[in-house]
Amino acid sequence: MGFDQPKKPGPWKRFKNRTFSNLNLNGRTPPRVQPQIGEWGPEKVPTTKQKKRMRIYVGIALPVVMLAIFLLGWYVYYMMTGCYGFGLGCPTQ
């Protein structure tokens, strides 16, 4: 037929497109018609870079906080029972 198929994006590009939404609310409009911050709306709107950075921070902080809560619960259990839990360090009955 002679039609060239468009090149498929690589696996990393497809993963990024599926996982992360486009945080740029201006879309494909040319820069000359894009409003400046504060021109049409609130002045303290986060930039796209700030939104991406915060998304990464939350992705790191959430598992760390969950692990800290788990370890605190495990420590309280250990202090109350003297047993490590999970069948370890407990005297047999």
PDB file of N, CA, C and O in Angstrom:
ATOM      1  N   MET A   1       0.819  -1.191   0.000  1.00  0.00           N
ATOM      2  CA  MET A   1       0.000   0.000   0.000  1.00  0.00           C
ATOM      3  C   MET A   1       0.864   1.256   0.000  1.00  0.00           C
ATOM      4  O   MET A   1       0.498   2.248  -0.631  1.00  0.00           O
ATOM      5  N   GLY A   2       1.994   1.237   0.688  1.00  0.00           N
ATOM      6  CA  GLY A   2       2.866   2.396   0.695  1.00  0.00           C
ATOM      7  C   GLY A   2       2.595   3.376   1.829  1.00  0.00           C
ATOM      8  O   GLY A   2       3.255   4.411   1.926  1.00  0.00           O
ATOM      9  N   PHE A   3       1.631   3.058   2.687  1.00  0.00           N
ATOM     10  CA  PHE A   3       1.366   3.959   3.817  1.00  0.00           C
ATOM     11  C   PHE A   3       2.335   3.636   4.948  1.00  0.00           C
ATOM     12  O   PHE A   3       2.491   2.481   5.345  1.00  0.00           O
ATOM     13  N   ASP A   4       2.974   4.669   5.451  1.00  0.00           N
ATOM     14  CA  ASP A   4       3.865   4.470   6.591  1.00  0.00           C
ATOM     15  C   ASP A   4       3.053   4.573   7.870  1.00  0.00           C
ATOM     16  O   ASP A   4       2.342   5.551   8.101  1.00  0.00           O
ATOM     17  N   GLN A   5       3.174   3.552   8.688  1.00  0.00           N
ATOM     18  CA  GLN A   5       2.484   3.564   9.973  1.00  0.00           C
ATOM     19  C   GLN A   5       3.218   4.518  10.915  1.00  0.00           C
ATOM     20  O   GLN A   5       4.448   4.576  10.901  1.00  0.00           O
ATOM     21  N   PRO A   6       2.474   5.263  11.731  1.00  0.00           N
ATOM     22  CA  PRO A   6       3.159   6.126  12.699  1.00  0.00           C
ATOM     23  C   PRO A   6       3.922   5.273  13.714  1.00  0.00           C
ATOM     24  O   PRO A   6       3.472   4.198  14.112  1.00  0.00           O
ATOM     25  N   LYS A   7       5.075   5.776  14.113  1.00  0.00           N
ATOM     26  CA  LYS A   7       5.917   5.035  15.042  1.00  0.00           C
ATOM     27  C   LYS A   7       5.240   4.958  16.405  1.00  0.00           C
ATOM     28  O   LYS A   7       4.782   5.967  16.940  1.00  0.00           O
ATOM     29  N   LYS A   8       5.183   3.744  16.961  1.00  0.00           N
ATOM     30  CA  LYS A   8       4.577   3.551  18.276  1.00  0.00           C
ATOM     31  C   LYS A   8       5.525   4.083  19.340  1.00  0.00           C
ATOM     32  O   LYS A   8       6.740   3.919  19.230  1.00  0.00           O
ATOM     33  N   PRO A   9       4.976   4.719  20.369  1.00  0.00           N
ATOM     34  CA  PRO A   9       5.856   5.178  21.449  1.00  0.00           C
ATOM     35  C   PRO A   9       6.433   3.997  22.217  1.00  0.00           C
ATOM     36  O   PRO A   9       5.848   2.914  22.254  1.00  0.00           O
ATOM     37  N   GLY A  10       7.583   4.223  22.823  1.00  0.00           N
ATOM     38  CA  GLY A  10       8.254   3.178  23.589  1.00  0.00           C
ATOM     39  C   GLY A  10       7.466   2.806  24.835  1.00  0.00           C
ATOM     40  O   GLY A  10       6.495   3.480  25.180  1.00  0.00           O
ATOM     41  N   PRO A  11       7.877   1.734  25.517  1.00  0.00           N
ATOM     42  CA  PRO A  11       7.133   1.276  26.693  1.00  0.00           C
ATOM     43  C   PRO A  11       7.125   2.307  27.828  1.00  0.00           C
ATOM     44  O   PRO A  11       6.118   2.448  28.522  1.00  0.00           O
ATOM     45  N   TRP A  12       8.242   3.033  28.025  1.00  0.00           N
ATOM     46  CA  TRP A  12       8.273   4.032  29.102  1.00  0.00           C
ATOM     47  C   TRP A  12       7.308   5.173  28.806  1.00  0.00           C
ATOM     48  O   TRP A  12       6.619   5.651  29.707  1.00  0.00           O
ATOM     49  N   LYS A  13       7.253   5.612  27.554  1.00  0.00           N
ATOM     50  CA  LYS A  13       6.347   6.698  27.164  1.00  0.00           C
ATOM     51  C   LYS A  13       4.891   6.261  27.340  1.00  0.00           C
ATOM     52  O   LYS A  13       4.067   7.039  27.823  1.00  0.00           O
ATOM     53  N   ARG A  14       4.569   5.025  26.954  1.00  0.00           N
ATOM     54  CA  ARG A  14       3.201   4.525  27.131  1.00  0.00           C
ATOM     55  C   ARG A  14       2.846   4.438  28.605  1.00  0.00           C
ATOM     56  O   ARG A  14       1.729   4.779  28.993  1.00  0.00           O
ATOM     57  N   PHE A  15       3.799   3.977  29.446  1.00  0.00           N
ATOM     58  CA  PHE A  15       3.566   3.887  30.887  1.00  0.00           C
ATOM     59  C   PHE A  15       3.291   5.270  31.464  1.00  0.00           C
ATOM     60  O   PHE A  15       2.354   5.440  32.243  1.00  0.00           O
ATOM     61  N   LYS A  16       4.098   6.259  31.090  1.00  0.00           N
ATOM     62  CA  LYS A  16       3.910   7.615  31.599  1.00  0.00           C
ATOM     63  C   LYS A  16       2.562   8.181  31.155  1.00  0.00           C
ATOM     64  O   LYS A  16       1.871   8.826  31.944  1.00  0.00           O
ATOM     65  N   ASN A  17       2.189   7.945  29.907  1.00  0.00           N
ATOM     66  CA  ASN A  17       0.916   8.477  29.407  1.00  0.00           C
ATOM     67  C   ASN A  17      -0.273   7.858  30.124  1.00  0.00           C
ATOM     68  O   ASN A  17      -1.260   8.543  30.391  1.00  0.00           O
ATOM     69  N   ARG A  18      -0.191   6.564  30.438  1.00  0.00           N
ATOM     70  CA  ARG A  18      -1.293   5.904  31.125  1.00  0.00           C
ATOM     71  C   ARG A  18      -1.333   6.238  32.606  1.00  0.00           C
ATOM     72  O   ARG A  18      -2.410   6.352  33.192  1.00  0.00           O
ATOM     73  N   THR A  19      -0.162   6.395  33.213  1.00  0.00           N
ATOM     74  CA  THR A  19      -0.090   6.581  34.656  1.00  0.00           C
ATOM     75  C   THR A  19      -0.338   8.015  35.078  1.00  0.00           C
ATOM     76  O   THR A  19      -1.085   8.265  36.025  1.00  0.00           O
ATOM     77  N   PHE A  20       0.275   8.953  34.392  1.00  0.00           N
ATOM     78  CA  PHE A  20       0.206  10.354  34.796  1.00  0.00           C
ATOM     79  C   PHE A  20      -0.670  11.133  33.836  1.00  0.00           C
ATOM     80  O   PHE A  20      -0.526  11.034  32.617  1.00  0.00           O
ATOM     81  N   SER A  21      -1.583  11.912  34.403  1.00  0.00           N
ATOM     82  CA  SER A  21      -2.412  12.760  33.560  1.00  0.00           C
ATOM     83  C   SER A  21      -1.628  14.008  33.181  1.00  0.00           C
ATOM     84  O   SER A  21      -0.617  14.330  33.806  1.00  0.00           O
ATOM     85  N   ASN A  22      -2.095  14.700  32.164  1.00  0.00           N
ATOM     86  CA  ASN A  22      -1.454  15.934  31.734  1.00  0.00           C
ATOM     87  C   ASN A  22      -1.843  17.040  32.704  1.00  0.00           C
ATOM     88  O   ASN A  22      -3.018  17.388  32.817  1.00  0.00           O
ATOM     89  N   LEU A  23      -0.855  17.591  33.403  1.00  0.00           N
ATOM     90  CA  LEU A  23      -1.132  18.604  34.411  1.00  0.00           C
ATOM     91  C   LEU A  23      -1.163  20.015  33.834  1.00  0.00           C
ATOM     92  O   LEU A  23      -1.452  20.968  34.557  1.00  0.00           O
ATOM     93  N   ASN A  24      -0.872  20.161  32.555  1.00  0.00           N
ATOM     94  CA  ASN A  24      -0.888  21.473  31.925  1.00  0.00           C
ATOM     95  C   ASN A  24      -2.309  21.755  31.449  1.00  0.00           C
ATOM     96  O   ASN A  24      -2.778  21.153  30.483  1.00  0.00           O
ATOM     97  N   LEU A  25      -2.987  22.668  32.128  1.00  0.00           N
ATOM     98  CA  LEU A  25      -4.386  22.933  31.811  1.00  0.00           C
ATOM     99  C   LEU A  25      -4.565  23.804  30.575  1.00  0.00           C
ATOM    100  O   LEU A  25      -5.689  23.973  30.101  1.00  0.00           O
ATOM    101  N   ASN A  26      -3.478  24.360  30.044  1.00  0.00           N
ATOM    102  CA  ASN A  26      -3.581  25.189  28.845  1.00  0.00           C
ATOM    103  C   ASN A  26      -3.719  24.352  27.584  1.00  0.00           C
ATOM    104  O   ASN A  26      -4.140  24.860  26.544  1.00  0.00           O
ATOM    105  N   GLY A  27      -3.371  23.088  27.664  1.00  0.00           N
ATOM    106  CA  GLY A  27      -3.523  22.206  26.517  1.00  0.00           C
ATOM    107  C   GLY A  27      -2.601  22.584  25.378  1.00  0.00           C
ATOM    108  O   GLY A  27      -1.430  22.893  25.601  1.00  0.00           O
ATOM    109  N   ARG A  28      -3.120  22.563  24.153  1.00  0.00           N
ATOM    110  CA  ARG A  28      -2.314  22.825  22.970  1.00  0.00           C
ATOM    111  C   ARG A  28      -2.482  24.251  22.455  1.00  0.00           C
ATOM    112  O   ARG A  28      -2.160  24.531  21.300  1.00  0.00           O
ATOM    113  N   THR A  29      -2.974  25.143  23.285  1.00  0.00           N
ATOM    114  CA  THR A  29      -3.140  26.527  22.837  1.00  0.00           C
ATOM    115  C   THR A  29      -1.779  27.188  22.685  1.00  0.00           C
ATOM    116  O   THR A  29      -0.856  26.876  23.436  1.00  0.00           O
ATOM    117  N   PRO A  30      -1.641  28.101  21.721  1.00  0.00           N
ATOM    118  CA  PRO A  30      -0.355  28.777  21.545  1.00  0.00           C
ATOM    119  C   PRO A  30      -0.046  29.684  22.742  1.00  0.00           C
ATOM    120  O   PRO A  30      -0.963  30.202  23.380  1.00  0.00           O
ATOM    121  N   PRO A  31       1.232  29.876  23.044  1.00  0.00           N
ATOM    122  CA  PRO A  31       1.603  30.674  24.220  1.00  0.00           C
ATOM    123  C   PRO A  31       1.067  32.102  24.200  1.00  0.00           C
ATOM    124  O   PRO A  31       0.830  32.681  25.260  1.00  0.00           O
ATOM    125  N   ARG A  32       0.873  32.678  23.020  1.00  0.00           N
ATOM    126  CA  ARG A  32       0.430  34.080  22.960  1.00  0.00           C
ATOM    127  C   ARG A  32      -0.997  34.259  23.463  1.00  0.00           C
ATOM    128  O   ARG A  32      -1.379  35.367  23.841  1.00  0.00           O
ATOM    129  N   VAL A  33      -1.799  33.184  23.476  1.00  0.00           N
ATOM    130  CA  VAL A  33      -3.179  33.315  23.955  1.00  0.00           C
ATOM    131  C   VAL A  33      -3.383  32.696  25.333  1.00  0.00           C
ATOM    132  O   VAL A  33      -4.492  32.729  25.867  1.00  0.00           O
ATOM    133  N   GLN A  34      -2.333  32.136  25.911  1.00  0.00           N
ATOM    134  CA  GLN A  34      -2.464  31.546  27.242  1.00  0.00           C
ATOM    135  C   GLN A  34      -2.487  32.659  28.285  1.00  0.00           C
ATOM    136  O   GLN A  34      -1.669  33.577  28.225  1.00  0.00           O
ATOM    137  N   PRO A  35      -3.407  32.588  29.230  1.00  0.00           N
ATOM    138  CA  PRO A  35      -3.457  33.631  30.256  1.00  0.00           C
ATOM    139  C   PRO A  35      -2.254  33.538  31.191  1.00  0.00           C
ATOM    140  O   PRO A  35      -1.763  32.450  31.491  1.00  0.00           O
ATOM    141  N   GLN A  36      -1.796  34.694  31.642  1.00  0.00           N
ATOM    142  CA  GLN A  36      -0.733  34.735  32.643  1.00  0.00           C
ATOM    143  C   GLN A  36      -1.347  34.420  34.004  1.00  0.00           C
ATOM    144  O   GLN A  36      -2.553  34.578  34.192  1.00  0.00           O
ATOM    145  N   ILE A  37      -0.528  33.980  34.944  1.00  0.00           N
ATOM    146  CA  ILE A  37      -1.037  33.653  36.275  1.00  0.00           C
ATOM    147  C   ILE A  37      -1.616  34.914  36.900  1.00  0.00           C
ATOM    148  O   ILE A  37      -0.952  35.950  36.950  1.00  0.00           O
ATOM    149  N   GLY A  38      -2.838  34.826  37.368  1.00  0.00           N
ATOM    150  CA  GLY A  38      -3.504  35.960  37.990  1.00  0.00           C
ATOM    151  C   GLY A  38      -4.290  36.814  37.022  1.00  0.00           C
ATOM    152  O   GLY A  38      -5.048  37.684  37.450  1.00  0.00           O
ATOM    153  N   GLU A  39      -4.132  36.590  35.720  1.00  0.00           N
ATOM    154  CA  GLU A  39      -4.831  37.423  34.743  1.00  0.00           C
ATOM    155  C   GLU A  39      -6.323  37.102  34.714  1.00  0.00           C
ATOM    156  O   GLU A  39      -7.159  38.005  34.692  1.00  0.00           O
ATOM    157  N   TRP A  40      -6.651  35.801  34.715  1.00  0.00           N
ATOM    158  CA  TRP A  40      -8.055  35.396  34.642  1.00  0.00           C
ATOM    159  C   TRP A  40      -8.512  34.660  35.889  1.00  0.00           C
ATOM    160  O   TRP A  40      -9.698  34.362  36.024  1.00  0.00           O
ATOM    161  N   GLY A  41      -7.612  34.364  36.791  1.00  0.00           N
ATOM    162  CA  GLY A  41      -7.993  33.547  37.935  1.00  0.00           C
ATOM    163  C   GLY A  41      -7.131  33.820  39.142  1.00  0.00           C
ATOM    164  O   GLY A  41      -6.487  34.866  39.222  1.00  0.00           O
ATOM    165  N   PRO A  42      -7.109  32.902  40.077  1.00  0.00           N
ATOM    166  CA  PRO A  42      -6.340  33.099  41.303  1.00  0.00           C
ATOM    167  C   PRO A  42      -4.837  33.172  41.017  1.00  0.00           C
ATOM    168  O   PRO A  42      -4.350  32.598  40.043  1.00  0.00           O
ATOM    169  N   GLU A  43      -4.121  33.878  41.871  1.00  0.00           N
ATOM    170  CA  GLU A  43      -2.693  34.093  41.647  1.00  0.00           C
ATOM    171  C   GLU A  43      -1.828  32.974  42.204  1.00  0.00           C
ATOM    172  O   GLU A  43      -0.715  32.769  41.720  1.00  0.00           O
ATOM    173  N   LYS A  44      -2.295  32.257  43.185  1.00  0.00           N
ATOM    174  CA  LYS A  44      -1.461  31.242  43.828  1.00  0.00           C
ATOM    175  C   LYS A  44      -1.760  29.841  43.297  1.00  0.00           C
ATOM    176  O   LYS A  44      -1.868  28.890  44.071  1.00  0.00           O
ATOM    177  N   VAL A  45      -1.891  29.717  41.996  1.00  0.00           N
ATOM    178  CA  VAL A  45      -2.136  28.426  41.359  1.00  0.00           C
ATOM    179  C   VAL A  45      -0.789  27.740  41.160  1.00  0.00           C
ATOM    180  O   VAL A  45       0.129  28.357  40.620  1.00  0.00           O
ATOM    181  N   PRO A  46      -0.639  26.470  41.584  1.00  0.00           N
ATOM    182  CA  PRO A  46       0.653  25.797  41.415  1.00  0.00           C
ATOM    183  C   PRO A  46       0.965  25.556  39.943  1.00  0.00           C
ATOM    184  O   PRO A  46       0.071  25.324  39.130  1.00  0.00           O
ATOM    185  N   THR A  47       2.250  25.616  39.622  1.00  0.00           N
ATOM    186  CA  THR A  47       2.679  25.370  38.249  1.00  0.00           C
ATOM    187  C   THR A  47       2.671  23.871  37.974  1.00  0.00           C
ATOM    188  O   THR A  47       2.502  23.061  38.885  1.00  0.00           O
ATOM    189  N   THR A  48       2.856  23.516  36.713  1.00  0.00           N
ATOM    190  CA  THR A  48       2.886  22.107  36.333  1.00  0.00           C
ATOM    191  C   THR A  48       4.054  21.396  37.012  1.00  0.00           C
ATOM    192  O   THR A  48       3.907  20.259  37.461  1.00  0.00           O
ATOM    193  N   LYS A  49       5.217  22.055  37.091  1.00  0.00           N
ATOM    194  CA  LYS A  49       6.371  21.438  37.757  1.00  0.00           C
ATOM    195  C   LYS A  49       6.081  21.185  39.226  1.00  0.00           C
ATOM    196  O   LYS A  49       6.444  20.136  39.758  1.00  0.00           O
ATOM    197  N   GLN A  50       5.431  22.130  39.883  1.00  0.00           N
ATOM    198  CA  GLN A  50       5.104  21.949  41.295  1.00  0.00           C
ATOM    199  C   GLN A  50       4.132  20.788  41.483  1.00  0.00           C
ATOM    200  O   GLN A  50       4.250  20.026  42.442  1.00  0.00           O
ATOM    201  N   LYS A  51       3.173  20.652  40.567  1.00  0.00           N
ATOM    202  CA  LYS A  51       2.214  19.547  40.662  1.00  0.00           C
ATOM    203  C   LYS A  51       2.918  18.203  40.483  1.00  0.00           C
ATOM    204  O   LYS A  51       2.634  17.255  41.214  1.00  0.00           O
ATOM    205  N   LYS A  52       3.836  18.116  39.513  1.00  0.00           N
ATOM    206  CA  LYS A  52       4.573  16.872  39.292  1.00  0.00           C
ATOM    207  C   LYS A  52       5.434  16.535  40.501  1.00  0.00           C
ATOM    208  O   LYS A  52       5.495  15.382  40.926  1.00  0.00           O
ATOM    209  N   ARG A  53       6.103  17.550  41.056  1.00  0.00           N
ATOM    210  CA  ARG A  53       6.953  17.346  42.221  1.00  0.00           C
ATOM    211  C   ARG A  53       6.126  16.843  43.405  1.00  0.00           C
ATOM    212  O   ARG A  53       6.542  15.922  44.109  1.00  0.00           O
ATOM    213  N   MET A  54       4.966  17.443  43.622  1.00  0.00           N
ATOM    214  CA  MET A  54       4.117  17.037  44.742  1.00  0.00           C
ATOM    215  C   MET A  54       3.608  15.611  44.546  1.00  0.00           C
ATOM    216  O   MET A  54       3.487  14.858  45.512  1.00  0.00           O
ATOM    217  N   ARG A  55       3.311  15.236  43.308  1.00  0.00           N
ATOM    218  CA  ARG A  55       2.856  13.876  43.027  1.00  0.00           C
ATOM    219  C   ARG A  55       3.932  12.862  43.398  1.00  0.00           C
ATOM    220  O   ARG A  55       3.622  11.790  43.918  1.00  0.00           O
ATOM    221  N   ILE A  56       5.193  13.193  43.136  1.00  0.00           N
ATOM    222  CA  ILE A  56       6.301  12.304  43.488  1.00  0.00           C
ATOM    223  C   ILE A  56       6.478  12.262  45.003  1.00  0.00           C
ATOM    224  O   ILE A  56       6.667  11.188  45.575  1.00  0.00           O
ATOM    225  N   TYR A  57       6.418  13.429  45.661  1.00  0.00           N
ATOM    226  CA  TYR A  57       6.565  13.473  47.120  1.00  0.00           C
ATOM    227  C   TYR A  57       5.499  12.622  47.807  1.00  0.00           C
ATOM    228  O   TYR A  57       5.804  11.884  48.743  1.00  0.00           O
ATOM    229  N   VAL A  58       4.271  12.719  47.353  1.00  0.00           N
ATOM    230  CA  VAL A  58       3.189  11.947  47.971  1.00  0.00           C
ATOM    231  C   VAL A  58       3.407  10.455  47.732  1.00  0.00           C
ATOM    232  O   VAL A  58       3.162   9.639  48.620  1.00  0.00           O
ATOM    233  N   GLY A  59       3.867  10.099  46.529  1.00  0.00           N
ATOM    234  CA  GLY A  59       4.141   8.695  46.227  1.00  0.00           C
ATOM    235  C   GLY A  59       5.236   8.099  47.090  1.00  0.00           C
ATOM    236  O   GLY A  59       5.245   6.895  47.345  1.00  0.00           O
ATOM    237  N   ILE A  60       6.162   8.939  47.541  1.00  0.00           N
ATOM    238  CA  ILE A  60       7.223   8.468  48.430  1.00  0.00           C
ATOM    239  C   ILE A  60       6.759   8.501  49.882  1.00  0.00           C
ATOM    240  O   ILE A  60       7.025   7.571  50.643  1.00  0.00           O
ATOM    241  N   ALA A  61       6.066   9.570  50.265  1.00  0.00           N
ATOM    242  CA  ALA A  61       5.685   9.760  51.666  1.00  0.00           C
ATOM    243  C   ALA A  61       4.634   8.746  52.125  1.00  0.00           C
ATOM    244  O   ALA A  61       4.688   8.290  53.268  1.00  0.00           O
ATOM    245  N   LEU A  62       3.696   8.389  51.276  1.00  0.00           N
ATOM    246  CA  LEU A  62       2.620   7.487  51.680  1.00  0.00           C
ATOM    247  C   LEU A  62       3.142   6.125  52.154  1.00  0.00           C
ATOM    248  O   LEU A  62       2.769   5.693  53.245  1.00  0.00           O
ATOM    249  N   PRO A  63       3.991   5.429  51.381  1.00  0.00           N
ATOM    250  CA  PRO A  63       4.502   4.144  51.889  1.00  0.00           C
ATOM    251  C   PRO A  63       5.353   4.296  53.151  1.00  0.00           C
ATOM    252  O   PRO A  63       5.333   3.425  54.021  1.00  0.00           O
ATOM    253  N   VAL A  64       6.102   5.403  53.254  1.00  0.00           N
ATOM    254  CA  VAL A  64       6.924   5.619  54.450  1.00  0.00           C
ATOM    255  C   VAL A  64       6.036   5.773  55.681  1.00  0.00           C
ATOM    256  O   VAL A  64       6.322   5.194  56.729  1.00  0.00           O
ATOM    257  N   VAL A  65       4.965   6.547  55.562  1.00  0.00           N
ATOM    258  CA  VAL A  65       4.041   6.739  56.687  1.00  0.00           C
ATOM    259  C   VAL A  65       3.338   5.427  57.028  1.00  0.00           C
ATOM    260  O   VAL A  65       3.163   5.106  58.204  1.00  0.00           O
ATOM    261  N   MET A  66       2.938   4.670  56.014  1.00  0.00           N
ATOM    262  CA  MET A  66       2.284   3.386  56.274  1.00  0.00           C
ATOM    263  C   MET A  66       3.231   2.425  56.996  1.00  0.00           C
ATOM    264  O   MET A  66       2.811   1.717  57.911  1.00  0.00           O
ATOM    265  N   LEU A  67       4.503   2.396  56.593  1.00  0.00           N
ATOM    266  CA  LEU A  67       5.488   1.549  57.261  1.00  0.00           C
ATOM    267  C   LEU A  67       5.693   1.999  58.706  1.00  0.00           C
ATOM    268  O   LEU A  67       5.799   1.162  59.603  1.00  0.00           O
ATOM    269  N   ALA A  68       5.750   3.306  58.941  1.00  0.00           N
ATOM    270  CA  ALA A  68       5.938   3.822  60.303  1.00  0.00           C
ATOM    271  C   ALA A  68       4.766   3.430  61.197  1.00  0.00           C
ATOM    272  O   ALA A  68       4.973   3.056  62.351  1.00  0.00           O
ATOM    273  N   ILE A  69       3.550   3.510  60.688  1.00  0.00           N
ATOM    274  CA  ILE A  69       2.371   3.121  61.474  1.00  0.00           C
ATOM    275  C   ILE A  69       2.402   1.625  61.777  1.00  0.00           C
ATOM    276  O   ILE A  69       2.090   1.209  62.893  1.00  0.00           O
ATOM    277  N   PHE A  70       2.777   0.816  60.783  1.00  0.00           N
ATOM    278  CA  PHE A  70       2.885  -0.625  61.003  1.00  0.00           C
ATOM    279  C   PHE A  70       3.919  -0.936  62.077  1.00  0.00           C
ATOM    280  O   PHE A  70       3.664  -1.738  62.975  1.00  0.00           O
ATOM    281  N   LEU A  71       5.093  -0.297  61.987  1.00  0.00           N
ATOM    282  CA  LEU A  71       6.148  -0.564  62.967  1.00  0.00           C
ATOM    283  C   LEU A  71       5.754  -0.099  64.365  1.00  0.00           C
ATOM    284  O   LEU A  71       6.112  -0.746  65.349  1.00  0.00           O
ATOM    285  N   LEU A  72       5.031   1.002  64.469  1.00  0.00           N
ATOM    286  CA  LEU A  72       4.549   1.457  65.774  1.00  0.00           C
ATOM    287  C   LEU A  72       3.580   0.430  66.364  1.00  0.00           C
ATOM    288  O   LEU A  72       3.667   0.106  67.548  1.00  0.00           O
ATOM    289  N   GLY A  73       2.669  -0.078  65.552  1.00  0.00           N
ATOM    290  CA  GLY A  73       1.737  -1.106  66.014  1.00  0.00           C
ATOM    291  C   GLY A  73       2.458  -2.373  66.432  1.00  0.00           C
ATOM    292  O   GLY A  73       2.111  -2.990  67.439  1.00  0.00           O
ATOM    293  N   TRP A  74       3.464  -2.761  65.656  1.00  0.00           N
ATOM    294  CA  TRP A  74       4.231  -3.949  66.010  1.00  0.00           C
ATOM    295  C   TRP A  74       4.969  -3.738  67.330  1.00  0.00           C
ATOM    296  O   TRP A  74       5.026  -4.647  68.159  1.00  0.00           O
ATOM    297  N   TYR A  75       5.535  -2.545  67.532  1.00  0.00           N
ATOM    298  CA  TYR A  75       6.266  -2.247  68.769  1.00  0.00           C
ATOM    299  C   TYR A  75       5.332  -2.309  69.978  1.00  0.00           C
ATOM    300  O   TYR A  75       5.705  -2.861  71.012  1.00  0.00           O
ATOM    301  N   VAL A  76       4.138  -1.757  69.866  1.00  0.00           N
ATOM    302  CA  VAL A  76       3.167  -1.805  70.964  1.00  0.00           C
ATOM    303  C   VAL A  76       2.776  -3.256  71.245  1.00  0.00           C
ATOM    304  O   VAL A  76       2.686  -3.653  72.406  1.00  0.00           O
ATOM    305  N   TYR A  77       2.546  -4.044  70.209  1.00  0.00           N
ATOM    306  CA  TYR A  77       2.219  -5.463  70.383  1.00  0.00           C
ATOM    307  C   TYR A  77       3.350  -6.192  71.107  1.00  0.00           C
ATOM    308  O   TYR A  77       3.104  -6.982  72.018  1.00  0.00           O
ATOM    309  N   TYR A  78       4.587  -5.922  70.699  1.00  0.00           N
ATOM    310  CA  TYR A  78       5.743  -6.568  71.322  1.00  0.00           C
ATOM    311  C   TYR A  78       5.862  -6.172  72.793  1.00  0.00           C
ATOM    312  O   TYR A  78       6.150  -7.023  73.635  1.00  0.00           O
ATOM    313  N   MET A  79       5.648  -4.922  73.110  1.00  0.00           N
ATOM    314  CA  MET A  79       5.733  -4.465  74.499  1.00  0.00           C
ATOM    315  C   MET A  79       4.631  -5.083  75.362  1.00  0.00           C
ATOM    316  O   MET A  79       4.852  -5.363  76.540  1.00  0.00           O
ATOM    317  N   MET A  80       3.463  -5.293  74.793  1.00  0.00           N
ATOM    318  CA  MET A  80       2.346  -5.841  75.568  1.00  0.00           C
ATOM    319  C   MET A  80       2.467  -7.343  75.768  1.00  0.00           C
ATOM    320  O   MET A  80       2.103  -7.848  76.830  1.00  0.00           O
ATOM    321  N   THR A  81       2.968  -8.070  74.777  1.00  0.00           N
ATOM    322  CA  THR A  81       2.972  -9.532  74.846  1.00  0.00           C
ATOM    323  C   THR A  81       4.352 -10.128  75.085  1.00  0.00           C
ATOM    324  O   THR A  81       4.450 -11.255  75.569  1.00  0.00           O
ATOM    325  N   GLY A  82       5.409  -9.412  74.763  1.00  0.00           N
ATOM    326  CA  GLY A  82       6.756  -9.971  74.860  1.00  0.00           C
ATOM    327  C   GLY A  82       7.057 -10.939  73.741  1.00  0.00           C
ATOM    328  O   GLY A  82       8.064 -11.646  73.780  1.00  0.00           O
ATOM    329  N   CYS A  83       6.204 -10.977  72.758  1.00  0.00           N
ATOM    330  CA  CYS A  83       6.330 -11.888  71.622  1.00  0.00           C
ATOM    331  C   CYS A  83       6.549 -11.058  70.358  1.00  0.00           C
ATOM    332  O   CYS A  83       5.909 -10.023  70.173  1.00  0.00           O
ATOM    333  N   TYR A  84       7.447 -11.511  69.496  1.00  0.00           N
ATOM    334  CA  TYR A  84       7.706 -10.759  68.269  1.00  0.00           C
ATOM    335  C   TYR A  84       6.516 -10.758  67.319  1.00  0.00           C
ATOM    336  O   TYR A  84       6.362  -9.840  66.513  1.00  0.00           O
ATOM    337  N   GLY A  85       5.704 -11.750  67.409  1.00  0.00           N
ATOM    338  CA  GLY A  85       4.589 -11.877  66.486  1.00  0.00           C
ATOM    339  C   GLY A  85       4.976 -12.733  65.298  1.00  0.00           C
ATOM    340  O   GLY A  85       6.137 -13.119  65.160  1.00  0.00           O
ATOM    341  N   PHE A  86       4.037 -13.026  64.461  1.00  0.00           N
ATOM    342  CA  PHE A  86       4.248 -13.845  63.268  1.00  0.00           C
ATOM    343  C   PHE A  86       4.807 -15.222  63.624  1.00  0.00           C
ATOM    344  O   PHE A  86       5.476 -15.852  62.804  1.00  0.00           O
ATOM    345  N   GLY A  87       4.533 -15.695  64.857  1.00  0.00           N
ATOM    346  CA  GLY A  87       5.005 -17.006  65.281  1.00  0.00           C
ATOM    347  C   GLY A  87       6.470 -17.044  65.661  1.00  0.00           C
ATOM    348  O   GLY A  87       7.034 -18.131  65.791  1.00  0.00           O
ATOM    349  N   LEU A  88       7.104 -15.905  65.842  1.00  0.00           N
ATOM    350  CA  LEU A  88       8.531 -15.856  66.164  1.00  0.00           C
ATOM    351  C   LEU A  88       8.723 -15.391  67.604  1.00  0.00           C
ATOM    352  O   LEU A  88       8.057 -14.454  68.044  1.00  0.00           O
ATOM    353  N   GLY A  89       9.613 -16.025  68.331  1.00  0.00           N
ATOM    354  CA  GLY A  89       9.992 -15.591  69.666  1.00  0.00           C
ATOM    355  C   GLY A  89       8.951 -15.822  70.735  1.00  0.00           C
ATOM    356  O   GLY A  89       9.090 -15.307  71.844  1.00  0.00           O
ATOM    357  N   CYS A  90       7.919 -16.574  70.441  1.00  0.00           N
ATOM    358  CA  CYS A  90       6.885 -16.845  71.437  1.00  0.00           C
ATOM    359  C   CYS A  90       7.179 -18.185  72.105  1.00  0.00           C
ATOM    360  O   CYS A  90       7.571 -19.137  71.431  1.00  0.00           O
ATOM    361  N   PRO A  91       6.994 -18.269  73.420  1.00  0.00           N
ATOM    362  CA  PRO A  91       7.171 -19.574  74.073  1.00  0.00           C
ATOM    363  C   PRO A  91       6.085 -20.538  73.590  1.00  0.00           C
ATOM    364  O   PRO A  91       4.924 -20.159  73.437  1.00  0.00           O
ATOM    365  N   THR A  92       6.474 -21.762  73.359  1.00  0.00           N
ATOM    366  CA  THR A  92       5.498 -22.757  72.902  1.00  0.00           C
ATOM    367  C   THR A  92       4.619 -23.174  74.062  1.00  0.00           C
ATOM    368  O   THR A  92       5.051 -23.176  75.214  1.00  0.00           O
ATOM    369  N   GLN A  93       3.406 -23.522  73.758  1.00  0.00           N
ATOM    370  CA  GLN A  93       2.447 -23.863  74.809  1.00  0.00           C
ATOM    371  C   GLN A  93       2.273 -25.342  74.929  1.00  0.00           C
ATOM    372  O   GLN A  93       1.500 -25.806  75.767  1.00  0.00           O
TER     373      GLN A  93
END
